[in-house]
Amino acid sequence: MHNKFKNHEKVFVYGPGENTGTFYRNVPAFIIERDPYYLDYLVKFKDGTEDWIEPQYLRKPIERRHKKYRKNQKRS
């Protein structure tokens, strides 16, 4: 089965955790593994704590790419 998030990928957590019961608001974390039965993810936070999070509460960081373009100019 296809995973939405890959291992060691950086994500943002916005929702409740299952181990500690705390609510996380846009906290960066890394994916450690995915549970094949419950379909939730084990994430590791910057302070070293780990918690199980459901995939609906995980978000990928937004990548912004600025494209350089040239305006159409008349050549003489």
mmJSON file of the N, C-alpha and C atoms, coordinates in Angstrom:
{"data_MODEL":{"atom_site":{
"group_PDB":["ATOM","ATOM","ATOM","ATOM","ATOM","ATOM","ATOM","ATOM","ATOM","ATOM","ATOM","ATOM","ATOM","ATOM","ATOM","ATOM","ATOM","ATOM","ATOM","ATOM","ATOM","ATOM","ATOM","ATOM","ATOM","ATOM","ATOM","ATOM","ATOM","ATOM","ATOM","ATOM","ATOM","ATOM","ATOM","ATOM","ATOM","ATOM","ATOM","ATOM","ATOM","ATOM","ATOM","ATOM","ATOM","ATOM","ATOM","ATOM","ATOM","ATOM","ATOM","ATOM","ATOM","ATOM","ATOM","ATOM","ATOM","ATOM","ATOM","ATOM","ATOM","ATOM","ATOM","ATOM","ATOM","ATOM","ATOM","ATOM","ATOM","ATOM","ATOM","ATOM","ATOM","ATOM","ATOM","ATOM","ATOM","ATOM","ATOM","ATOM","ATOM","ATOM","ATOM","ATOM","ATOM","ATOM","ATOM","ATOM","ATOM","ATOM","ATOM","ATOM","ATOM","ATOM","ATOM","ATOM","ATOM","ATOM","ATOM","ATOM","ATOM","ATOM","ATOM","ATOM","ATOM","ATOM","ATOM","ATOM","ATOM","ATOM","ATOM","ATOM","ATOM","ATOM","ATOM","ATOM","ATOM","ATOM","ATOM","ATOM","ATOM","ATOM","ATOM","ATOM","ATOM","ATOM","ATOM","ATOM","ATOM","ATOM","ATOM","ATOM","ATOM","ATOM","ATOM","ATOM","ATOM","ATOM","ATOM","ATOM","ATOM","ATOM","ATOM","ATOM","ATOM","ATOM","ATOM","ATOM","ATOM","ATOM","ATOM","ATOM","ATOM","ATOM","ATOM","ATOM","ATOM","ATOM","ATOM","ATOM","ATOM","ATOM","ATOM","ATOM","ATOM","ATOM","ATOM","ATOM","ATOM","ATOM","ATOM","ATOM","ATOM","ATOM","ATOM","ATOM","ATOM","ATOM","ATOM","ATOM","ATOM","ATOM","ATOM","ATOM","ATOM","ATOM","ATOM","ATOM","ATOM","ATOM","ATOM","ATOM","ATOM","ATOM","ATOM","ATOM","ATOM","ATOM","ATOM","ATOM","ATOM","ATOM","ATOM","ATOM","ATOM","ATOM","ATOM","ATOM","ATOM","ATOM","ATOM","ATOM","ATOM","ATOM","ATOM","ATOM","ATOM","ATOM","ATOM","ATOM","ATOM","ATOM","ATOM","ATOM","ATOM","ATOM","ATOM","ATOM"],
"id":[1,2,3,4,5,6,7,8,9,10,11,12,13,14,15,16,17,18,19,20,21,22,23,24,25,26,27,28,29,30,31,32,33,34,35,36,37,38,39,40,41,42,43,44,45,46,47,48,49,50,51,52,53,54,55,56,57,58,59,60,61,62,63,64,65,66,67,68,69,70,71,72,73,74,75,76,77,78,79,80,81,82,83,84,85,86,87,88,89,90,91,92,93,94,95,96,97,98,99,100,101,102,103,104,105,106,107,108,109,110,111,112,113,114,115,116,117,118,119,120,121,122,123,124,125,126,127,128,129,130,131,132,133,134,135,136,137,138,139,140,141,142,143,144,145,146,147,148,149,150,151,152,153,154,155,156,157,158,159,160,161,162,163,164,165,166,167,168,169,170,171,172,173,174,175,176,177,178,179,180,181,182,183,184,185,186,187,188,189,190,191,192,193,194,195,196,197,198,199,200,201,202,203,204,205,206,207,208,209,210,211,212,213,214,215,216,217,218,219,220,221,222,223,224,225,226,227,228],
"type_symbol":["N","C","C","N","C","C","N","C","C","N","C","C","N","C","C","N","C","C","N","C","C","N","C","C","N","C","C","N","C","C","N","C","C","N","C","C","N","C","C","N","C","C","N","C","C","N","C","C","N","C","C","N","C","C","N","C","C","N","C","C","N","C","C","N","C","C","N","C","C","N","C","C","N","C","C","N","C","C","N","C","C","N","C","C","N","C","C","N","C","C","N","C","C","N","C","C","N","C","C","N","C","C","N","C","C","N","C","C","N","C","C","N","C","C","N","C","C","N","C","C","N","C","C","N","C","C","N","C","C","N","C","C","N","C","C","N","C","C","N","C","C","N","C","C","N","C","C","N","C","C","N","C","C","N","C","C","N","C","C","N","C","C","N","C","C","N","C","C","N","C","C","N","C","C","N","C","C","N","C","C","N","C","C","N","C","C","N","C","C","N","C","C","N","C","C","N","C","C","N","C","C","N","C","C","N","C","C","N","C","C","N","C","C","N","C","C","N","C","C","N","C","C","N","C","C","N","C","C"],
"label_atom_id":["N","CA","C","N","CA","C","N","CA","C","N","CA","C","N","CA","C","N","CA","C","N","CA","C","N","CA","C","N","CA","C","N","CA","C","N","CA","C","N","CA","C","N","CA","C","N","CA","C","N","CA","C","N","CA","C","N","CA","C","N","CA","C","N","CA","C","N","CA","C","N","CA","C","N","CA","C","N","CA","C","N","CA","C","N","CA","C","N","CA","C","N","CA","C","N","CA","C","N","CA","C","N","CA","C","N","CA","C","N","CA","C","N","CA","C","N","CA","C","N","CA","C","N","CA","C","N","CA","C","N","CA","C","N","CA","C","N","CA","C","N","CA","C","N","CA","C","N","CA","C","N","CA","C","N","CA","C","N","CA","C","N","CA","C","N","CA","C","N","CA","C","N","CA","C","N","CA","C","N","CA","C","N","CA","C","N","CA","C","N","CA","C","N","CA","C","N","CA","C","N","CA","C","N","CA","C","N","CA","C","N","CA","C","N","CA","C","N","CA","C","N","CA","C","N","CA","C","N","CA","C","N","CA","C","N","CA","C","N","CA","C","N","CA","C","N","CA","C","N","CA","C","N","CA","C","N","CA","C","N","CA","C","N","CA","C"],
"label_alt_id":[null,null,null,null,null,null,null,null,null,null,null,null,null,null,null,null,null,null,null,null,null,null,null,null,null,null,null,null,null,null,null,null,null,null,null,null,null,null,null,null,null,null,null,null,null,null,null,null,null,null,null,null,null,null,null,null,null,null,null,null,null,null,null,null,null,null,null,null,null,null,null,null,null,null,null,null,null,null,null,null,null,null,null,null,null,null,null,null,null,null,null,null,null,null,null,null,null,null,null,null,null,null,null,null,null,null,null,null,null,null,null,null,null,null,null,null,null,null,null,null,null,null,null,null,null,null,null,null,null,null,null,null,null,null,null,null,null,null,null,null,null,null,null,null,null,null,null,null,null,null,null,null,null,null,null,null,null,null,null,null,null,null,null,null,null,null,null,null,null,null,null,null,null,null,null,null,null,null,null,null,null,null,null,null,null,null,null,null,null,null,null,null,null,null,null,null,null,null,null,null,null,null,null,null,null,null,null,null,null,null,null,null,null,null,null,null,null,null,null,null,null,null,null,null,null,null,null,null],
"label_comp_id":["MET","MET","MET","HIS","HIS","HIS","ASN","ASN","ASN","LYS","LYS","LYS","PHE","PHE","PHE","LYS","LYS","LYS","ASN","ASN","ASN","HIS","HIS","HIS","GLU","GLU","GLU","LYS","LYS","LYS","VAL","VAL","VAL","PHE","PHE","PHE","VAL","VAL","VAL","TYR","TYR","TYR","GLY","GLY","GLY","PRO","PRO","PRO","GLY","GLY","GLY","GLU","GLU","GLU","ASN","ASN","ASN","THR","THR","THR","GLY","GLY","GLY","THR","THR","THR","PHE","PHE","PHE","TYR","TYR","TYR","ARG","ARG","ARG","ASN","ASN","ASN","VAL","VAL","VAL","PRO","PRO","PRO","ALA","ALA","ALA","PHE","PHE","PHE","ILE","ILE","ILE","ILE","ILE","ILE","GLU","GLU","GLU","ARG","ARG","ARG","ASP","ASP","ASP","PRO","PRO","PRO","TYR","TYR","TYR","TYR","TYR","TYR","LEU","LEU","LEU","ASP","ASP","ASP","TYR","TYR","TYR","LEU","LEU","LEU","VAL","VAL","VAL","LYS","LYS","LYS","PHE","PHE","PHE","LYS","LYS","LYS","ASP","ASP","ASP","GLY","GLY","GLY","THR","THR","THR","GLU","GLU","GLU","ASP","ASP","ASP","TRP","TRP","TRP","ILE","ILE","ILE","GLU","GLU","GLU","PRO","PRO","PRO","GLN","GLN","GLN","TYR","TYR","TYR","LEU","LEU","LEU","ARG","ARG","ARG","LYS","LYS","LYS","PRO","PRO","PRO","ILE","ILE","ILE","GLU","GLU","GLU","ARG","ARG","ARG","ARG","ARG","ARG","HIS","HIS","HIS","LYS","LYS","LYS","LYS","LYS","LYS","TYR","TYR","TYR","ARG","ARG","ARG","LYS","LYS","LYS","ASN","ASN","ASN","GLN","GLN","GLN","LYS","LYS","LYS","ARG","ARG","ARG","SER","SER","SER"],
"label_asym_id":["A","A","A","A","A","A","A","A","A","A","A","A","A","A","A","A","A","A","A","A","A","A","A","A","A","A","A","A","A","A","A","A","A","A","A","A","A","A","A","A","A","A","A","A","A","A","A","A","A","A","A","A","A","A","A","A","A","A","A","A","A","A","A","A","A","A","A","A","A","A","A","A","A","A","A","A","A","A","A","A","A","A","A","A","A","A","A","A","A","A","A","A","A","A","A","A","A","A","A","A","A","A","A","A","A","A","A","A","A","A","A","A","A","A","A","A","A","A","A","A","A","A","A","A","A","A","A","A","A","A","A","A","A","A","A","A","A","A","A","A","A","A","A","A","A","A","A","A","A","A","A","A","A","A","A","A","A","A","A","A","A","A","A","A","A","A","A","A","A","A","A","A","A","A","A","A","A","A","A","A","A","A","A","A","A","A","A","A","A","A","A","A","A","A","A","A","A","A","A","A","A","A","A","A","A","A","A","A","A","A","A","A","A","A","A","A","A","A","A","A","A","A","A","A","A","A","A","A"],
"label_entity_id":["1","1","1","1","1","1","1","1","1","1","1","1","1","1","1","1","1","1","1","1","1","1","1","1","1","1","1","1","1","1","1","1","1","1","1","1","1","1","1","1","1","1","1","1","1","1","1","1","1","1","1","1","1","1","1","1","1","1","1","1","1","1","1","1","1","1","1","1","1","1","1","1","1","1","1","1","1","1","1","1","1","1","1","1","1","1","1","1","1","1","1","1","1","1","1","1","1","1","1","1","1","1","1","1","1","1","1","1","1","1","1","1","1","1","1","1","1","1","1","1","1","1","1","1","1","1","1","1","1","1","1","1","1","1","1","1","1","1","1","1","1","1","1","1","1","1","1","1","1","1","1","1","1","1","1","1","1","1","1","1","1","1","1","1","1","1","1","1","1","1","1","1","1","1","1","1","1","1","1","1","1","1","1","1","1","1","1","1","1","1","1","1","1","1","1","1","1","1","1","1","1","1","1","1","1","1","1","1","1","1","1","1","1","1","1","1","1","1","1","1","1","1","1","1","1","1","1","1"],
"label_seq_id":[1,1,1,2,2,2,3,3,3,4,4,4,5,5,5,6,6,6,7,7,7,8,8,8,9,9,9,10,10,10,11,11,11,12,12,12,13,13,13,14,14,14,15,15,15,16,16,16,17,17,17,18,18,18,19,19,19,20,20,20,21,21,21,22,22,22,23,23,23,24,24,24,25,25,25,26,26,26,27,27,27,28,28,28,29,29,29,30,30,30,31,31,31,32,32,32,33,33,33,34,34,34,35,35,35,36,36,36,37,37,37,38,38,38,39,39,39,40,40,40,41,41,41,42,42,42,43,43,43,44,44,44,45,45,45,46,46,46,47,47,47,48,48,48,49,49,49,50,50,50,51,51,51,52,52,52,53,53,53,54,54,54,55,55,55,56,56,56,57,57,57,58,58,58,59,59,59,60,60,60,61,61,61,62,62,62,63,63,63,64,64,64,65,65,65,66,66,66,67,67,67,68,68,68,69,69,69,70,70,70,71,71,71,72,72,72,73,73,73,74,74,74,75,75,75,76,76,76],
"pdbx_PDB_ins_code":[null,null,null,null,null,null,null,null,null,null,null,null,null,null,null,null,null,null,null,null,null,null,null,null,null,null,null,null,null,null,null,null,null,null,null,null,null,null,null,null,null,null,null,null,null,null,null,null,null,null,null,null,null,null,null,null,null,null,null,null,null,null,null,null,null,null,null,null,null,null,null,null,null,null,null,null,null,null,null,null,null,null,null,null,null,null,null,null,null,null,null,null,null,null,null,null,null,null,null,null,null,null,null,null,null,null,null,null,null,null,null,null,null,null,null,null,null,null,null,null,null,null,null,null,null,null,null,null,null,null,null,null,null,null,null,null,null,null,null,null,null,null,null,null,null,null,null,null,null,null,null,null,null,null,null,null,null,null,null,null,null,null,null,null,null,null,null,null,null,null,null,null,null,null,null,null,null,null,null,null,null,null,null,null,null,null,null,null,null,null,null,null,null,null,null,null,null,null,null,null,null,null,null,null,null,null,null,null,null,null,null,null,null,null,null,null,null,null,null,null,null,null,null,null,null,null,null,null],
"Cartn_x":[0.83,0.0,0.881,0.427,1.188,1.057,2.193,2.188,2.134,1.376,1.3,2.587,3.196,4.43,5.501,6.705,7.804,8.589,9.351,10.182,11.234,11.528,12.522,12.137,10.849,10.373,9.921,10.193,9.797,8.335,7.565,6.153,5.839,4.659,4.151,2.932,2.886,1.794,0.815,-0.449,-1.497,-2.676,-2.626,-3.693,-3.251,-4.139,-3.825,-2.903,-2.075,-1.226,-1.897,-1.479,-2.124,-1.422,-0.101,0.615,0.426,0.697,0.652,-0.672,-1.441,-2.733,-2.657,-1.506,-1.364,-1.783,-2.17,-2.554,-1.389,-0.94,0.195,-0.313,0.268,-0.105,1.119,1.158,2.239,3.623,3.799,5.076,5.82,7.062,7.797,8.242,8.203,8.595,9.073,9.672,10.126,9.39,9.018,8.349,9.368,9.046,9.923,9.404,8.128,7.551,6.041,5.407,3.954,3.463,2.412,1.829,0.898,1.143,0.323,-1.099,-1.331,-2.669,-3.545,-3.04,-3.821,-3.685,-2.747,-2.511,-2.188,-1.493,-1.029,0.496,1.07,2.504,3.165,4.351,5.178,6.103,6.005,6.814,7.73,8.87,9.841,9.988,9.826,9.9,11.327,11.539,12.869,13.45,12.582,13.067,13.335,13.115,13.424,12.231,11.075,9.893,9.275,8.581,7.912,6.438,5.612,4.175,3.55,2.423,1.673,0.649,0.633,-0.26,-1.017,-2.321,-3.111,-2.76,-2.841,-2.39,-3.204,-4.42,-5.21,-4.686,-3.833,-3.273,-1.837,-1.35,-0.005,-0.085,0.831,0.877,2.301,2.419,3.73,4.103,5.383,5.783,5.589,5.188,4.924,6.238,6.48,7.681,7.296,7.961,7.693,8.877,8.563,9.603,9.265,10.212,10.023,10.679,9.877,10.392,10.818,11.962,12.433,11.956,11.402,10.958,11.31,11.447,11.747,10.492,10.295,9.155,9.436,8.395,8.549,8.97,10.11,10.632,10.799,10.514,10.705,12.184,12.666,14.049,14.099,15.002,15.087,16.325],
"Cartn_y":[-1.177,0.0,1.249,2.277,3.515,4.377,4.854,5.755,7.191,8.015,9.428,10.15,9.751,10.342,9.262,9.589,8.629,8.745,7.705,7.734,8.824,9.446,10.516,11.769,11.948,13.14,14.166,15.437,16.494,16.85,16.937,17.294,18.289,18.903,19.745,19.057,19.022,18.366,19.426,19.245,20.151,19.292,18.833,17.999,17.305,16.472,15.803,14.601,14.359,13.172,12.071,10.832,9.717,9.32,9.424,9.007,9.994,11.249,12.246,12.976,12.957,13.619,15.12,15.644,17.085,17.47,18.725,19.244,20.025,19.632,20.268,21.252,22.448,23.463,23.83,23.313,23.585,23.334,22.168,21.781,20.912,21.271,20.447,19.125,18.08,16.747,15.928,14.766,13.839,12.517,11.931,10.632,9.548,8.677,7.543,6.281,5.975,4.794,4.918,4.007,3.966,2.614,2.632,1.399,0.817,-0.416,-0.969,-1.336,-1.55,-1.943,-0.723,0.203,1.387,2.532,2.428,3.408,4.801,4.877,6.162,6.194,7.361,7.572,7.884,7.33,7.66,8.786,9.927,11.088,11.425,12.023,12.447,13.953,14.622,16.075,16.531,17.826,18.402,18.169,18.141,17.941,16.479,15.566,14.154,13.294,13.886,13.106,12.495,11.397,10.703,10.568,10.569,10.433,9.857,9.163,8.609,9.643,9.936,10.949,10.337,10.633,10.177,11.01,10.42,11.137,12.389,12.49,13.692,14.921,14.722,15.834,16.164,15.558,15.822,16.648,17.595,18.434,18.479,18.489,18.634,20.111,20.413,21.821,22.343,23.58,24.175,24.643,24.201,24.616,25.711,26.814,27.916,28.066,28.08,28.247,29.482,30.37,31.573,31.36,31.469,31.278,32.623,32.616,33.816,33.769,34.839,34.899,36.266,36.271,37.522,38.002,39.293,39.87,39.831,39.696,39.676,41.07,41.152,42.429,42.35,43.471,43.539,43.74,42.939,43.089,43.835,44.767,45.523,45.181],
"Cartn_z":[0.0,0.0,0.0,-0.648,-0.801,0.451,0.969,2.111,1.622,2.318,1.959,2.335,3.457,3.931,3.996,3.551,3.562,4.859,5.185,6.389,6.285,7.433,7.57,6.796,6.533,5.844,6.878,6.612,7.533,7.294,8.38,8.31,9.431,9.335,10.397,11.007,12.338,13.049,13.521,13.182,13.628,14.075,15.336,15.867,17.143,17.7,18.97,18.777,19.79,19.81,20.615,20.397,21.084,22.375,22.438,23.645,24.791,24.539,25.606,25.666,24.6,24.58,24.4,24.028,23.837,22.423,22.27,20.958,20.393,19.209,18.562,17.51,17.485,16.492,15.664,14.446,13.487,14.074,14.675,15.254,14.234,13.866,12.905,13.525,12.725,13.185,11.989,12.283,11.249,11.394,10.272,10.262,10.576,11.532,11.846,11.169,11.388,10.756,10.687,9.944,9.813,10.315,11.109,11.625,10.564,10.106,9.025,9.457,10.747,11.194,11.487,12.304,12.676,11.678,10.756,9.699,10.228,11.364,11.867,11.843,12.085,11.926,13.263,13.458,14.61,14.184,14.882,14.541,15.698,15.366,16.368,16.277,17.424,17.47,17.733,17.648,17.789,19.183,20.212,21.58,21.909,20.961,21.16,21.534,21.789,22.141,20.89,21.089,19.994,20.317,19.275,19.47,18.207,18.368,17.241,16.804,15.509,14.957,13.78,13.694,12.55,11.319,10.126,8.919,8.6,9.084,8.803,9.533,10.552,11.314,10.889,9.823,9.33,8.056,7.917,6.725,6.191,4.88,4.256,4.254,4.423,4.33,2.907,2.811,1.506,0.902,-0.299,-1.004,-1.987,-1.879,-2.793,-3.732,-4.985,-5.988,-6.802,-6.893,-7.676,-9.037,-10.063,-11.405,-11.972,-12.589,-13.254,-14.7,-15.122,-16.501,-17.082,-18.37,-19.055,-19.742,-19.692,-20.398,-21.893,-22.621,-24.087,-24.541,-25.136,-25.624,-27.136,-27.756,-29.201,-29.501,-30.395,-30.812,-32.119,-32.236,-33.493,-34.272],
"occupancy":[1.0,1.0,1.0,1.0,1.0,1.0,1.0,1.0,1.0,1.0,1.0,1.0,1.0,1.0,1.0,1.0,1.0,1.0,1.0,1.0,1.0,1.0,1.0,1.0,1.0,1.0,1.0,1.0,1.0,1.0,1.0,1.0,1.0,1.0,1.0,1.0,1.0,1.0,1.0,1.0,1.0,1.0,1.0,1.0,1.0,1.0,1.0,1.0,1.0,1.0,1.0,1.0,1.0,1.0,1.0,1.0,1.0,1.0,1.0,1.0,1.0,1.0,1.0,1.0,1.0,1.0,1.0,1.0,1.0,1.0,1.0,1.0,1.0,1.0,1.0,1.0,1.0,1.0,1.0,1.0,1.0,1.0,1.0,1.0,1.0,1.0,1.0,1.0,1.0,1.0,1.0,1.0,1.0,1.0,1.0,1.0,1.0,1.0,1.0,1.0,1.0,1.0,1.0,1.0,1.0,1.0,1.0,1.0,1.0,1.0,1.0,1.0,1.0,1.0,1.0,1.0,1.0,1.0,1.0,1.0,1.0,1.0,1.0,1.0,1.0,1.0,1.0,1.0,1.0,1.0,1.0,1.0,1.0,1.0,1.0,1.0,1.0,1.0,1.0,1.0,1.0,1.0,1.0,1.0,1.0,1.0,1.0,1.0,1.0,1.0,1.0,1.0,1.0,1.0,1.0,1.0,1.0,1.0,1.0,1.0,1.0,1.0,1.0,1.0,1.0,1.0,1.0,1.0,1.0,1.0,1.0,1.0,1.0,1.0,1.0,1.0,1.0,1.0,1.0,1.0,1.0,1.0,1.0,1.0,1.0,1.0,1.0,1.0,1.0,1.0,1.0,1.0,1.0,1.0,1.0,1.0,1.0,1.0,1.0,1.0,1.0,1.0,1.0,1.0,1.0,1.0,1.0,1.0,1.0,1.0,1.0,1.0,1.0,1.0,1.0,1.0,1.0,1.0,1.0,1.0,1.0,1.0,1.0,1.0,1.0,1.0,1.0,1.0],
"B_iso_or_equiv":[0.0,0.0,0.0,0.0,0.0,0.0,0.0,0.0,0.0,0.0,0.0,0.0,0.0,0.0,0.0,0.0,0.0,0.0,0.0,0.0,0.0,0.0,0.0,0.0,0.0,0.0,0.0,0.0,0.0,0.0,0.0,0.0,0.0,0.0,0.0,0.0,0.0,0.0,0.0,0.0,0.0,0.0,0.0,0.0,0.0,0.0,0.0,0.0,0.0,0.0,0.0,0.0,0.0,0.0,0.0,0.0,0.0,0.0,0.0,0.0,0.0,0.0,0.0,0.0,0.0,0.0,0.0,0.0,0.0,0.0,0.0,0.0,0.0,0.0,0.0,0.0,0.0,0.0,0.0,0.0,0.0,0.0,0.0,0.0,0.0,0.0,0.0,0.0,0.0,0.0,0.0,0.0,0.0,0.0,0.0,0.0,0.0,0.0,0.0,0.0,0.0,0.0,0.0,0.0,0.0,0.0,0.0,0.0,0.0,0.0,0.0,0.0,0.0,0.0,0.0,0.0,0.0,0.0,0.0,0.0,0.0,0.0,0.0,0.0,0.0,0.0,0.0,0.0,0.0,0.0,0.0,0.0,0.0,0.0,0.0,0.0,0.0,0.0,0.0,0.0,0.0,0.0,0.0,0.0,0.0,0.0,0.0,0.0,0.0,0.0,0.0,0.0,0.0,0.0,0.0,0.0,0.0,0.0,0.0,0.0,0.0,0.0,0.0,0.0,0.0,0.0,0.0,0.0,0.0,0.0,0.0,0.0,0.0,0.0,0.0,0.0,0.0,0.0,0.0,0.0,0.0,0.0,0.0,0.0,0.0,0.0,0.0,0.0,0.0,0.0,0.0,0.0,0.0,0.0,0.0,0.0,0.0,0.0,0.0,0.0,0.0,0.0,0.0,0.0,0.0,0.0,0.0,0.0,0.0,0.0,0.0,0.0,0.0,0.0,0.0,0.0,0.0,0.0,0.0,0.0,0.0,0.0,0.0,0.0,0.0,0.0,0.0,0.0],
"pdbx_formal_charge":[null,null,null,null,null,null,null,null,null,null,null,null,null,null,null,null,null,null,null,null,null,null,null,null,null,null,null,null,null,null,null,null,null,null,null,null,null,null,null,null,null,null,null,null,null,null,null,null,null,null,null,null,null,null,null,null,null,null,null,null,null,null,null,null,null,null,null,null,null,null,null,null,null,null,null,null,null,null,null,null,null,null,null,null,null,null,null,null,null,null,null,null,null,null,null,null,null,null,null,null,null,null,null,null,null,null,null,null,null,null,null,null,null,null,null,null,null,null,null,null,null,null,null,null,null,null,null,null,null,null,null,null,null,null,null,null,null,null,null,null,null,null,null,null,null,null,null,null,null,null,null,null,null,null,null,null,null,null,null,null,null,null,null,null,null,null,null,null,null,null,null,null,null,null,null,null,null,null,null,null,null,null,null,null,null,null,null,null,null,null,null,null,null,null,null,null,null,null,null,null,null,null,null,null,null,null,null,null,null,null,null,null,null,null,null,null,null,null,null,null,null,null,null,null,null,null,null,null],
"auth_seq_id":[1,1,1,2,2,2,3,3,3,4,4,4,5,5,5,6,6,6,7,7,7,8,8,8,9,9,9,10,10,10,11,11,11,12,12,12,13,13,13,14,14,14,15,15,15,16,16,16,17,17,17,18,18,18,19,19,19,20,20,20,21,21,21,22,22,22,23,23,23,24,24,24,25,25,25,26,26,26,27,27,27,28,28,28,29,29,29,30,30,30,31,31,31,32,32,32,33,33,33,34,34,34,35,35,35,36,36,36,37,37,37,38,38,38,39,39,39,40,40,40,41,41,41,42,42,42,43,43,43,44,44,44,45,45,45,46,46,46,47,47,47,48,48,48,49,49,49,50,50,50,51,51,51,52,52,52,53,53,53,54,54,54,55,55,55,56,56,56,57,57,57,58,58,58,59,59,59,60,60,60,61,61,61,62,62,62,63,63,63,64,64,64,65,65,65,66,66,66,67,67,67,68,68,68,69,69,69,70,70,70,71,71,71,72,72,72,73,73,73,74,74,74,75,75,75,76,76,76],
"auth_comp_id":["MET","MET","MET","HIS","HIS","HIS","ASN","ASN","ASN","LYS","LYS","LYS","PHE","PHE","PHE","LYS","LYS","LYS","ASN","ASN","ASN","HIS","HIS","HIS","GLU","GLU","GLU","LYS","LYS","LYS","VAL","VAL","VAL","PHE","PHE","PHE","VAL","VAL","VAL","TYR","TYR","TYR","GLY","GLY","GLY","PRO","PRO","PRO","GLY","GLY","GLY","GLU","GLU","GLU","ASN","ASN","ASN","THR","THR","THR","GLY","GLY","GLY","THR","THR","THR","PHE","PHE","PHE","TYR","TYR","TYR","ARG","ARG","ARG","ASN","ASN","ASN","VAL","VAL","VAL","PRO","PRO","PRO","ALA","ALA","ALA","PHE","PHE","PHE","ILE","ILE","ILE","ILE","ILE","ILE","GLU","GLU","GLU","ARG","ARG","ARG","ASP","ASP","ASP","PRO","PRO","PRO","TYR","TYR","TYR","TYR","TYR","TYR","LEU","LEU","LEU","ASP","ASP","ASP","TYR","TYR","TYR","LEU","LEU","LEU","VAL","VAL","VAL","LYS","LYS","LYS","PHE","PHE","PHE","LYS","LYS","LYS","ASP","ASP","ASP","GLY","GLY","GLY","THR","THR","THR","GLU","GLU","GLU","ASP","ASP","ASP","TRP","TRP","TRP","ILE","ILE","ILE","GLU","GLU","GLU","PRO","PRO","PRO","GLN","GLN","GLN","TYR","TYR","TYR","LEU","LEU","LEU","ARG","ARG","ARG","LYS","LYS","LYS","PRO","PRO","PRO","ILE","ILE","ILE","GLU","GLU","GLU","ARG","ARG","ARG","ARG","ARG","ARG","HIS","HIS","HIS","LYS","LYS","LYS","LYS","LYS","LYS","TYR","TYR","TYR","ARG","ARG","ARG","LYS","LYS","LYS","ASN","ASN","ASN","GLN","GLN","GLN","LYS","LYS","LYS","ARG","ARG","ARG","SER","SER","SER"],
"auth_asym_id":["A","A","A","A","A","A","A","A","A","A","A","A","A","A","A","A","A","A","A","A","A","A","A","A","A","A","A","A","A","A","A","A","A","A","A","A","A","A","A","A","A","A","A","A","A","A","A","A","A","A","A","A","A","A","A","A","A","A","A","A","A","A","A","A","A","A","A","A","A","A","A","A","A","A","A","A","A","A","A","A","A","A","A","A","A","A","A","A","A","A","A","A","A","A","A","A","A","A","A","A","A","A","A","A","A","A","A","A","A","A","A","A","A","A","A","A","A","A","A","A","A","A","A","A","A","A","A","A","A","A","A","A","A","A","A","A","A","A","A","A","A","A","A","A","A","A","A","A","A","A","A","A","A","A","A","A","A","A","A","A","A","A","A","A","A","A","A","A","A","A","A","A","A","A","A","A","A","A","A","A","A","A","A","A","A","A","A","A","A","A","A","A","A","A","A","A","A","A","A","A","A","A","A","A","A","A","A","A","A","A","A","A","A","A","A","A","A","A","A","A","A","A","A","A","A","A","A","A"],
"auth_atom_id":["N","CA","C","N","CA","C","N","CA","C","N","CA","C","N","CA","C","N","CA","C","N","CA","C","N","CA","C","N","CA","C","N","CA","C","N","CA","C","N","CA","C","N","CA","C","N","CA","C","N","CA","C","N","CA","C","N","CA","C","N","CA","C","N","CA","C","N","CA","C","N","CA","C","N","CA","C","N","CA","C","N","CA","C","N","CA","C","N","CA","C","N","CA","C","N","CA","C","N","CA","C","N","CA","C","N","CA","C","N","CA","C","N","CA","C","N","CA","C","N","CA","C","N","CA","C","N","CA","C","N","CA","C","N","CA","C","N","CA","C","N","CA","C","N","CA","C","N","CA","C","N","CA","C","N","CA","C","N","CA","C","N","CA","C","N","CA","C","N","CA","C","N","CA","C","N","CA","C","N","CA","C","N","CA","C","N","CA","C","N","CA","C","N","CA","C","N","CA","C","N","CA","C","N","CA","C","N","CA","C","N","CA","C","N","CA","C","N","CA","C","N","CA","C","N","CA","C","N","CA","C","N","CA","C","N","CA","C","N","CA","C","N","CA","C","N","CA","C","N","CA","C","N","CA","C","N","CA","C","N","CA","C","N","CA","C"],
"pdbx_PDB_model_num":[1,1,1,1,1,1,1,1,1,1,1,1,1,1,1,1,1,1,1,1,1,1,1,1,1,1,1,1,1,1,1,1,1,1,1,1,1,1,1,1,1,1,1,1,1,1,1,1,1,1,1,1,1,1,1,1,1,1,1,1,1,1,1,1,1,1,1,1,1,1,1,1,1,1,1,1,1,1,1,1,1,1,1,1,1,1,1,1,1,1,1,1,1,1,1,1,1,1,1,1,1,1,1,1,1,1,1,1,1,1,1,1,1,1,1,1,1,1,1,1,1,1,1,1,1,1,1,1,1,1,1,1,1,1,1,1,1,1,1,1,1,1,1,1,1,1,1,1,1,1,1,1,1,1,1,1,1,1,1,1,1,1,1,1,1,1,1,1,1,1,1,1,1,1,1,1,1,1,1,1,1,1,1,1,1,1,1,1,1,1,1,1,1,1,1,1,1,1,1,1,1,1,1,1,1,1,1,1,1,1,1,1,1,1,1,1,1,1,1,1,1,1,1,1,1,1,1,1]
}}}
